[in-house]
Amino acid sequence: MPTSDEKLHLFIRISIAYMLMFFLFTLNLISFSTPLYVVIDIPFVYAVLYYWAIYRPSLLPPFVVFVFGLIFDLIIGLPVGLSAFVMLIVRQLVADQRLFLTGQPFTVIWLGFAIVSGVALSVHWALYGLVQLQWTPFLPVAVKIICGIFIFPAVVLILHLTHKLLPIVVDQYSAVK
């Protein structure tokens, strides 16, 4: 039975992962401006969701993803449930491909993220247009997809370092048996 010090140490290690997720979630709410007056949104939430759905899906169970999506919609002012719906689908699709993705080199993971984020953000845009009965220009969504693809390696590096802090969990897909 773990001692109280071990429990505290475990709690701190897991809390670091959730604090990083919260930080990236908060960054996702911020739009970055460029000198050319172009506003850039980076889909940090999808990068986090994609990474943890592959390497530690127990950190983001569907209920947590749903709550994050609802909070995101309420803060941004989107129709409530839209982001939660898209995020839940992304989480489930990526988690279903976890067995294939865990053994792949980074370039395949990166390509997978490019496809998943591109489809997810496009579906998000299309559903928003259906709800509002008016489609906004697709160019900002395309820029967001491209920015997400380019920033993904940096986000993965940070998430990977955080993942190394987490306790080892033996499951059906892990290399540790």
C-alpha positions in Angstrom: 0.0 0.0 0.0 1.4 3.4 -1.0 2.4 5.7 1.8 1.1 9.3 2.0 4.3 10.6 0.6 4.0 8.4 -2.4 0.4 9.4 -2.9 1.3 13.1 -2.7 4.2 12.5 -5.2 1.8 10.7 -7.6 -0.8 13.5 -7.2 1.8 16.2 -8.0 3.0 14.3 -11.1 -0.5 13.9 -12.5 -1.4 17.5 -11.6 1.5 18.7 -13.7 -0.1 17.1 -16.8 -3.4 18.7 -16.0 -1.9 22.1 -15.4 -0.1 21.9 -18.7 -3.4 20.9 -20.4 -5.1 23.9 -18.7 -2.3 26.2 -19.9 -2.6 25.0 -23.5 -6.4 25.2 -23.3 -6.1 28.8 -22.1 -3.6 29.6 -24.9 -6.2 28.1 -27.3 -8.5 30.9 -26.3 -6.0 33.6 -27.3 -5.6 34.9 -30.8 -2.1 36.0 -31.8 -1.7 39.1 -34.0 1.0 39.5 -36.6 2.6 42.7 -38.0 0.4 42.2 -41.1 -2.8 42.4 -39.0 -3.5 38.8 -39.5 -5.0 37.0 -36.5 -3.6 33.6 -35.9 -5.4 31.0 -33.8 -3.5 27.8 -32.9 -5.5 24.7 -32.2 -3.6 23.6 -29.0 -6.7 21.8 -27.8 -6.6 19.4 -30.7 -2.9 18.8 -30.3 -3.4 17.9 -26.6 -6.4 15.8 -27.3 -4.6 13.9 -30.1 -1.5 13.3 -28.1 -3.2 12.0 -24.9 -5.7 10.0 -26.9 -2.8 8.0 -28.2 -0.4 7.8 -25.3 -2.5 8.2 -22.2 -6.2 8.1 -22.9 -7.0 7.6 -19.2 -6.0 11.3 -18.6 -8.7 12.5 -20.9 -11.8 10.3 -20.5 -14.8 11.2 -22.6 -16.5 13.1 -19.7 -13.5 15.4 -19.3 -13.3 16.0 -23.0 -17.0 16.9 -23.0 -16.7 19.3 -20.1 -13.7 21.0 -21.8 -15.7 21.3 -25.0 -18.6 22.9 -23.2 -16.4 25.3 -21.3 -14.7 26.2 -24.5 -18.0 26.9 -26.2 -19.2 29.0 -23.3 -16.1 31.1 -23.2 -15.7 31.7 -26.9 -19.4 32.2 -27.5 -20.0 29.2 -29.9 -23.2 27.2 -29.9 -23.0 25.1 -26.7 -22.0 21.5 -27.4 -20.5 22.1 -30.8 -16.9 21.9 -29.7 -17.7 19.1 -27.2 -19.2 17.1 -30.0 -16.2 17.5 -32.4 -13.7 16.9 -29.5 -15.5 13.7 -28.5 -15.4 12.4 -32.0 -11.7 13.2 -32.4 -10.9 11.6 -29.1 -12.8 8.4 -29.9 -11.4 8.1 -33.5 -7.8 8.6 -32.3 -8.2 6.3 -29.4 -9.6 3.7 -31.7 -6.4 3.9 -33.8 -4.2 3.9 -30.7 -2.8 0.4 -31.4 -1.6 1.4 -34.8 -0.3 4.9 -33.8 1.7 3.9 -30.7 4.4 2.1 -32.7 4.7 4.7 -35.5 7.6 7.1 -36.1 7.0 10.8 -35.3 6.4 11.7 -39.0 3.4 9.3 -39.1 2.1 10.8 -35.9 2.5 14.3 -37.3 0.8 13.4 -40.6 -2.0 11.8 -38.5 -2.4 15.0 -36.6 -2.5 17.0 -39.8 -5.3 14.9 -41.1 -7.2 14.8 -37.8 -6.9 18.5 -37.1 -7.7 19.4 -40.7 -10.9 17.3 -40.7 -11.9 18.3 -37.2 -11.5 22.0 -37.8 -13.3 21.8 -41.1 -16.2 19.8 -39.5 -16.3 22.4 -36.7 -16.5 25.2 -39.3 -19.2 23.4 -41.3 -21.3 22.6 -38.3 -21.0 26.2 -37.1 -22.2 27.3 -40.5 -25.2 24.9 -40.4 -26.2 26.1 -36.9 -25.9 29.8 -37.9 -27.2 29.3 -41.4 -24.3 31.3 -42.6 -20.8 30.2 -43.4 -17.8 32.3 -42.5 -14.8 32.4 -44.9 -12.7 29.3 -44.8 -9.4 31.0 -45.0 -9.0 31.7 -41.3 -9.7 28.0 -40.7 -7.1 27.0 -43.2 -4.6 29.2 -41.5 -5.5 27.7 -38.2 -5.0 24.2 -39.6 -1.6 25.1 -41.0 -0.4 26.9 -37.8 -1.5 23.8 -35.8 0.5 21.5 -38.1 3.6 23.6 -37.7 3.4 24.1 -33.9 2.5 20.4 -33.3 6.2 19.2 -32.8 6.8 21.8 -30.1 3.6 20.9 -28.3 4.4 17.2 -28.6 7.9 17.8 -27.1 6.3 19.5 -24.0 3.7 16.9 -23.7 6.2 14.1 -24.1 8.3 15.5 -21.3 5.2 15.7 -19.1 4.4 12.1 -20.1 7.7 11.0 -18.7 6.7 12.4 -15.3 3.6 10.4 -15.2 3.6 7.0 -13.4 4.0 3.9 -15.6 0.7 2.3 -16.4 0.7 -1.2 -17.8 -2.1 -1.7 -20.3 -2.7 -3.8 -23.4 -0.8 -1.3 -25.7 2.2 -0.5 -23.6 5.6 -1.7 -24.2 6.0 -2.3 -20.4 4.7 -5.7 -19.4 
